[in-house]
Amino acid sequence: MAREYALEINEISATLTSIEKVLDLPKLEAEAVELEAAAGVPDLWDDPEKAQALTSKLSRTQGTISKLKGLRSRVDDLPVLFEMAMEEEDKSAAQEAALKDAEAELDSTSKAIRELEVTTLLSGEYDNRDALITIRSEAGGVEAADWAQMLFRMYLRYCERKEFKTDVLETSYAEEAGIKSATFRVSAPYAYGTLSVEQGTHRLVRISPFDSQSRRHTSFAGVEVVPVVEQSDHIDIDEKEIRVDVYRSSGPGGQGVNTTDSAVRLTHIPTGIVVSCQNERSQIQNKATAMAVLQSKLLERRRQEEQAKINALKGDNSGSWGNQMRSYVLAPYQMVKDLRNNHETGNTAAVLDGEIDDFIEAGIRWRRSQS
């Protein structure tokens, strides 16, 4: 069936117009001017944390403006591309190639606009922040540890493809294979809002590579996503309520990667929350980073408690949408299925290589429909 290019271009142009209205482009441009002026103050870096927050906000605002203007330019160029393709004198090979290029640009622009449209659905209090993701192996022994490492790789590959900055803060390796846990920070516009839909239990069914009889095994790994704290959050932690343990960092199989006890583990005694950091060279740096992670987890705990109160007032007795949220089946058939919104695919290899955009989009749209 022949594609109606003009109709498709008009549809994505209308979608982009609505996005421009929601994001309020003139307001964004005014904010960028104000932030640029604030960033030009001579004593800006006297307060490094404040300066970092300001320059980060400026970068994100400028990035959003650039993306909106870039997409508008691409949409405006599409009719010209198709017109040029149709005017090719060689009606065979050259025209076919030009038309193929124009279609590819139409599809690419349409996909970029759809992804940007999804960010307009992220209006939560912390959605525009960076994210802290912790992956833990759950039921399933060595299988679960291996599965946790597969998920860890999946998210790092996703972030790499999206050009999101990642910092691995802690990795606890299992004895035989895989990881017990890993925590990493994702720095990107709307990182928390985007990735928070990945929170919950992920189930894997496959023929175990660790089973000499090649039996099918089911294993579980948990994904926790919390927003990164900012100065305005006021999360006060009493030093007396924290137990500090220091230890030597280690790599896979117990291989030492540090000759000093620089890794730090913090236990928040009232809540039982435990965080670790081993990526910095000094114990002081690791403690500061671990404290920031602890603050983020306490902030998320506070947010969940507040939401629970709201749900109780609303009479919402349903369980958390995060638990048992996705199933990955590699045998006897291939399928990845989101158990909340029924989005699924048979291309398991692509998903495990980080191509989870469609699942994240479906999760965000599903979550919005539940609110």
C-alpha positions, 0 to 999 in steps of 0.5 A, a space after each residue: 500500500 502506497 504511503 501518503 507522505 503529505 498526510 504523515 508529514 502533516 500529522 507529525 507537524 501537528 504533534 510537534 506543534 502541540 509539544 512546543 505548546 506544552 513545553 512552552 518554547 518562548 518560556 524556555 528561551 527566556 529561562 535560558 537567557 536568565 540562566 546564562 546571566 546567572 552563570 556569568 556571575 564572577 563568584 559563581 563557583 564559590 559555591 560548587 554545588 550551586 554552580 553545578 546545579 545551575 550549569 546543569 539546568 542551563 545545559 538541559 534547557 538549552 538542550 531542549 530548545 535545540 531539540 525542539 528547533 532541530 525537529 521543527 527544521 527537519 519537519 519543514 525540510 521533509 516536503 522539499 526532500 520528497 519533492 526533490 526525490 520526485 523530480 529526479 530525471 532518472 526515474 529508476 535507480 536514482 529516484 528510488 534511492 532518493 525516495 528511500 532516503 526521504 522515507 528514512 528521514 521521515 521515519 527517523 523524524 517521526 520516531 524522534 518526535 514520538 520520543 519527545 512527546 513521551 517526555 511531555 507525559 513526565 510531570 511528576 515532582 522529581 521526573 526531570 532529575 537524574 536517576 539512581 538505579 540499583 539492580 539486585 539478584 533475588 530468588 534463583 541463586 547463581 542463575 539470579 546473579 547472572 540474570 542481574 548482571 544481564 539486566 545491568 548490561 541491558 541498562 548500560 547499553 540502553 544509556 549508551 545508545 541514548 547517549 546518557 551519562 552513567 557512573 557506576 557507584 558500586 558493584 558487588 560480584 557474586 562468587 560463582 558468576 554474575 553480581 549480587 548488586 550494582 548501583 549506578 547514576 544516570 545523568 540525562 534530562 528526565 532520567 528519573 521520570 523515564 527510567 522509573 517505569 523500570 522499577 520492579 521485579 524482572 523474571 527470566 525463564 531460560 535453559 540454564 547455562 549452569 545446569 549440566 542437565 540443561 533444564 529450564 530455570 526461572 530466576 528473578 532480579 529486582 530493579 530500584 530507581 530513585 531520583 537524585 537529591 538536590 540541595 532543596 530537598 532537606 533530607 536530614 540524616 543524624 550521624 548517630 543513626 548511621 553505621 559506617 563500615 569500610 572495606 577493600 574494593 574487589 573485582 570478579 572472583 575476589 580479585 583485589 582492585 584496591 590495596 586500601 580499605 577505601 570502599 564504604 558501606 553505610 547502614 541507616 539504622 532506623 530504616 535498614 537501608 544499606 548503600 555502598 560506594 567503591 568507585 572513588 579512590 579515597 574513603 572520604 570521596 566514597 563516603 560522600 558519594 554513599 551519603 548522597 545515594 542514601 539521601 536519594 533513597 530516603 527521599 524516595 522512601 518519603 515520597 512513597 510514604 506520602 503516596 501511600 497516604 494519598 492512596 489510602 485516602 483514595 481507597 486504593 488498595 491495589 498492590 504496587 505496579 512495580 512488582 513482577 513487572 516484566 517477564 523475559 522468556 528465552 526457552 521454549 519460545 522467545 518473548 519479552 512481555 510487560 505484565 502491566 500493559 501487555 506490551 511484548 516482543 519476540 526479539 529478545 536479543 535486541 531487548 537484552 542489548 538495550 533496545 527497550 525504548 518501546 517498553 519504556 514508552 509503553 510503561 510511561 503511557 500506561 502509568 499516565 493512564 492509571 493516574 
